[in-house]
Amino acid sequence: MTNSSDTPRFRRFKPDEMTPEQKQVVDKIAGGPRGVVRGPFLALLHSPTIADCFQALGEHIRFKASVPFKLIELSVLLVARHWTAQFEWYAHRKHAINAGLNPAIADAIGRGERPTEMDGEETTVYEFAKTAIETGNVTDQQFAAVEKLFGQRGLADLLGTIGYYCAVAIVLNVDRYPLPEDGVPLKPL
């Protein structure tokens, strides 16, 4: 589903309109590795506890996960493509390329195609994440392949990533979070 409007649905707070709890969450996000409050957090600030939980989980995934960042970002691109989450795709395509993912892989995912230029780890994560996103489960072989590469902690980090970014995609889509001026929208599949 694509955005029918570029106007966000959730009201944005001015600093003097925020509760102490909202200000605390904003300070955590802005003072952390992200350095800026944007994306799903603008909508989730309406529930500061949810926003705080989201920011903590997202910080772990982006900056502390046991799976290599390039592969985390590969899984995020699959989520963004599945949900046609425009801003998620825009932001994480850049992160993925900067982390070393071949742009041809991202471009194929963006078109809804299976990339042909993946290495073994990329293929393993691609198959695992795509199946998990599309079916809500994985095969025994997919589970074992990821476990062999990254152990059970890596499995948990990868599953947490997929679940977190599915939730982020839905928040962004429901809010109608707009693309920046230089954003190229994904086409619906």
C-alpha positions as CSV (number, residue, x, y, z in Angstrom):
1,M,0.0,0.0,0.0
2,T,1.4,3.4,-0.9
3,N,0.8,6.7,0.8
4,S,-2.3,8.6,-0.6
5,S,-1.0,11.8,0.9
6,D,2.3,13.4,1.9
7,T,0.7,14.9,5.0
8,P,1.4,13.0,8.2
9,R,-1.6,11.9,10.1
10,F,-0.1,12.3,13.6
11,R,0.2,15.7,15.0
12,R,3.8,16.8,15.5
13,F,4.7,18.3,18.9
14,K,6.5,21.6,19.4
15,P,9.0,21.5,22.2
16,D,6.8,23.6,24.5
17,E,3.8,21.3,23.9
18,M,5.6,18.1,25.1
19,T,5.1,16.4,28.4
20,P,8.1,15.7,30.6
21,E,8.0,12.1,29.5
22,Q,8.0,13.1,25.8
23,K,10.9,15.5,26.3
24,Q,12.8,12.7,28.1
25,V,12.4,10.4,25.1
26,V,13.3,13.1,22.6
27,D,16.4,13.8,24.6
28,K,17.4,10.1,24.6
29,I,17.0,9.9,20.9
30,A,18.6,13.2,20.0
31,G,21.5,12.6,22.4
32,G,22.1,9.0,21.2
33,P,23.7,7.6,18.1
34,R,20.8,8.7,15.9
35,G,21.3,12.4,16.8
36,V,17.9,13.3,15.4
37,V,14.2,12.6,16.1
38,R,12.4,11.6,13.0
39,G,10.6,8.7,11.3
40,P,8.3,6.5,13.5
41,F,9.3,8.4,16.7
42,L,7.3,11.5,15.7
43,A,4.1,9.4,15.7
44,L,5.1,7.2,18.6
45,L,5.7,10.2,20.9
46,H,2.0,10.3,21.4
47,S,2.7,7.3,23.7
48,P,6.1,8.1,25.3
49,T,6.5,4.7,26.8
50,I,6.1,3.0,23.4
51,A,8.4,5.5,21.8
52,D,11.0,4.9,24.5
53,C,10.8,1.1,24.1
54,F,11.0,1.4,20.3
55,Q,14.0,3.7,20.4
56,A,15.9,1.4,22.8
57,L,15.2,-1.7,20.6
58,G,16.1,0.2,17.4
59,E,19.3,1.4,19.0
60,H,20.3,-2.1,19.8
61,I,19.5,-3.4,16.3
62,R,21.3,-0.6,14.5
63,F,24.3,-0.2,16.7
64,K,24.8,-3.3,18.9
65,A,23.4,-6.4,17.0
66,S,25.6,-9.5,16.7
67,V,24.8,-9.9,13.0
68,P,27.0,-7.8,10.6
69,F,25.4,-4.4,9.9
70,K,25.3,-5.0,6.1
71,L,23.1,-8.1,6.7
72,I,20.9,-6.4,9.2
73,E,20.3,-3.7,6.5
74,L,19.6,-6.4,3.9
75,S,16.8,-7.7,6.1
76,V,15.5,-4.2,6.7
77,L,15.3,-3.6,2.9
78,L,13.3,-6.8,2.5
79,V,10.8,-5.5,5.2
80,A,10.6,-2.1,3.6
81,R,9.9,-3.6,0.2
82,H,7.3,-6.0,1.6
83,W,5.4,-3.2,3.2
84,T,6.2,-0.6,0.5
85,A,7.4,1.6,3.4
86,Q,8.8,4.6,1.5
87,F,10.8,6.4,4.2
88,E,12.1,3.1,5.6
89,W,13.3,2.2,2.1
90,Y,14.8,5.6,1.5
91,A,16.8,5.7,4.8
92,H,17.9,2.1,4.9
93,R,18.9,1.8,1.3
94,K,21.6,4.4,2.1
95,H,22.6,2.6,5.3
96,A,22.9,-0.7,3.4
97,I,25.0,0.7,0.7
98,N,27.2,2.5,3.2
99,A,27.6,-0.8,5.1
100,G,28.9,-2.5,2.0
101,L,25.8,-4.0,0.4
102,N,26.1,-4.1,-3.4
103,P,23.7,-1.5,-4.8
104,A,22.6,-4.1,-7.4
105,I,21.2,-6.2,-4.6
106,A,19.2,-3.3,-3.2
107,D,18.0,-2.3,-6.6
108,A,16.7,-5.8,-7.3
109,I,14.9,-5.9,-4.0
110,G,13.4,-2.5,-4.8
111,R,12.0,-4.0,-8.0
112,G,10.6,-7.0,-6.2
113,E,13.2,-9.3,-7.7
114,R,15.5,-11.9,-6.2
115,P,19.0,-10.5,-6.4
116,T,21.5,-12.6,-8.4
117,E,24.8,-11.2,-7.1
118,M,24.6,-12.3,-3.4
119,D,27.4,-14.0,-1.6
120,G,26.7,-17.0,0.8
121,E,25.9,-15.0,3.9
122,E,23.7,-12.6,2.0
123,T,21.8,-15.4,0.4
124,T,21.3,-17.1,3.7
125,V,20.0,-13.9,5.3
126,Y,17.9,-13.1,2.3
127,E,16.2,-16.5,2.2
128,F,15.6,-16.5,6.0
129,A,14.3,-12.9,6.1
130,K,12.1,-13.1,3.0
131,T,10.5,-16.3,4.2
132,A,9.9,-15.0,7.7
133,I,8.4,-11.8,6.4
134,E,6.1,-13.5,3.9
135,T,5.0,-16.5,5.9
136,G,5.7,-15.6,9.6
137,N,8.0,-18.7,9.8
138,V,11.1,-20.2,8.3
139,T,12.1,-23.7,7.3
140,D,14.3,-25.9,9.5
141,Q,17.1,-25.5,6.9
142,Q,16.8,-21.7,6.9
143,F,16.9,-21.7,10.7
144,A,20.0,-24.0,10.8
145,A,21.8,-22.0,8.1
146,V,21.5,-18.7,10.1
147,E,22.3,-20.5,13.4
148,K,25.5,-21.9,11.8
149,L,26.6,-18.4,10.7
150,F,25.6,-16.4,13.8
151,G,24.5,-18.7,16.6
152,Q,21.3,-18.4,18.5
153,R,22.0,-14.8,19.6
154,G,22.3,-13.9,15.9
155,L,19.0,-15.7,15.2
156,A,17.4,-13.6,17.9
157,D,19.0,-10.4,16.7
158,L,17.9,-11.1,13.1
159,L,14.3,-12.0,14.1
160,G,14.2,-9.0,16.4
161,T,15.3,-6.8,13.5
162,I,12.6,-8.2,11.1
163,G,9.9,-7.8,13.7
164,Y,11.0,-4.3,14.8
165,Y,11.2,-3.0,11.2
166,C,7.8,-4.6,10.3
167,A,6.4,-2.5,13.1
168,V,8.3,0.6,12.0
169,A,7.1,0.1,8.4
170,I,3.5,0.0,9.6
171,V,3.8,3.0,11.8
172,L,5.4,5.0,9.0
173,N,2.8,3.9,6.5
174,V,-0.2,4.6,8.8
175,D,1.3,8.0,9.7
176,R,1.9,8.7,6.0
177,Y,5.5,9.8,6.8
178,P,6.7,11.7,3.8
179,L,9.8,11.1,1.6
180,P,12.4,13.8,1.5
181,E,12.6,15.9,-1.7
182,D,15.3,13.6,-3.1
183,G,13.4,10.4,-2.3
184,V,12.4,8.2,-5.2
185,P,9.2,6.2,-4.2
186,L,9.0,2.5,-4.4
187,K,6.5,1.3,-6.9
188,P,3.8,-0.9,-5.6
189,L,4.3,-4.6,-6.3
